[in-house]
Amino acid sequence: MARTGTVYLLHFDQPYQHAKHYIGWTDDLDTRLADHAAGRGARLMAVITAAGITFRLARTWTGTRARERQLKRQGGASRCCPLCGVRPRQSAS
């Protein structure tokens, strides 16, 4: 059974080449964000940190690594980024 954690979207405060966002998965969001801020973890996050680019947590989803892969494969992270002016759909109650 796949572990459920948090899929998260980071919004870069300025683009790095073509990249404006990072999508990742973790079971401990606070620790993972601290790792990214320190330039540890994903290569892209290390590079933007070294370049002095800051980022903000833009959105989270509860999900598995499969959900992370799905979001990455569909591309266009700005289409689901509220900081880029996109409003997430409200789930039906």
C-alpha positions as CSV (number, residue, x, y, z in Angstrom):
1,M,0.0,0.0,0.0
2,A,1.3,3.4,-1.0
3,R,2.2,5.8,1.9
4,T,0.1,9.0,2.0
5,G,1.9,12.2,2.7
6,T,1.8,15.7,1.4
7,V,2.3,16.7,-2.2
8,Y,3.5,20.4,-2.3
9,L,3.9,23.1,-4.9
10,L,6.7,25.7,-4.4
11,H,6.5,29.0,-6.2
12,F,9.8,30.7,-7.0
13,D,9.9,34.5,-6.5
14,Q,11.7,34.8,-9.7
15,P,12.2,32.2,-12.5
16,Y,15.4,30.2,-12.8
17,Q,15.9,29.7,-16.5
18,H,12.6,28.0,-17.5
19,A,11.6,26.9,-14.0
20,K,9.1,28.8,-11.9
21,H,7.8,26.0,-9.6
22,Y,8.8,22.8,-7.9
23,I,6.5,20.0,-7.1
24,G,7.5,17.5,-4.4
25,W,6.2,14.9,-1.9
26,T,7.0,14.4,1.7
27,D,5.7,12.8,4.9
28,D,7.2,15.7,7.0
29,L,6.5,19.1,5.2
30,D,8.2,21.4,7.8
31,T,11.4,19.4,7.7
32,R,11.4,19.1,3.9
33,L,10.8,22.9,3.5
34,A,13.7,23.6,5.9
35,D,15.9,21.2,3.8
36,H,15.0,23.1,0.6
37,A,15.7,26.5,2.2
38,A,19.1,25.2,3.3
39,G,19.8,24.0,-0.3
40,R,19.5,20.3,0.6
41,G,17.4,17.7,-1.2
42,A,16.3,18.2,-4.8
43,R,18.9,19.5,-7.2
44,L,16.7,22.2,-8.6
45,M,16.1,23.6,-5.1
46,A,19.8,23.5,-4.3
47,V,20.5,25.5,-7.5
48,I,17.9,28.2,-6.9
49,T,19.0,28.6,-3.3
50,A,22.6,29.0,-4.4
51,A,21.4,31.6,-7.0
52,G,19.7,33.5,-4.2
53,I,16.1,32.8,-5.4
54,T,13.6,32.5,-2.7
55,F,10.4,30.5,-2.8
56,R,7.0,30.2,-1.1
57,L,4.8,27.3,-0.4
58,A,1.9,27.9,-2.8
59,R,-0.3,24.8,-2.4
60,T,-0.5,21.3,-0.8
61,W,-2.5,18.2,-1.6
62,T,-2.8,15.0,0.5
63,G,-1.6,12.2,-1.6
64,T,1.0,9.6,-2.5
65,R,4.1,9.7,-4.7
66,A,1.9,8.6,-7.5
67,R,0.0,11.9,-7.2
68,E,3.2,13.8,-7.2
69,R,4.3,12.0,-10.5
70,Q,0.9,12.7,-12.0
71,L,1.1,16.4,-11.3
72,K,4.7,16.5,-12.7
73,R,3.8,14.6,-15.8
74,Q,0.9,16.8,-16.7
75,G,3.3,19.8,-16.6
76,G,2.3,23.5,-16.4
77,A,2.6,23.8,-12.6
78,S,1.5,27.5,-13.0
79,R,-1.9,26.2,-13.9
80,C,-2.5,25.0,-10.4
81,C,-0.5,27.8,-8.5
82,P,-2.7,30.3,-6.7
83,L,0.2,32.7,-6.5
84,C,0.1,32.8,-10.3
85,G,-3.5,33.8,-10.2
86,V,-5.1,30.4,-10.4
87,R,-7.9,29.6,-8.1
88,P,-8.1,25.9,-7.0
89,R,-11.5,24.2,-7.5
90,Q,-13.5,23.9,-4.3
91,S,-14.3,20.3,-3.5
92,A,-17.9,19.3,-3.3
93,S,-19.2,18.8,0.3
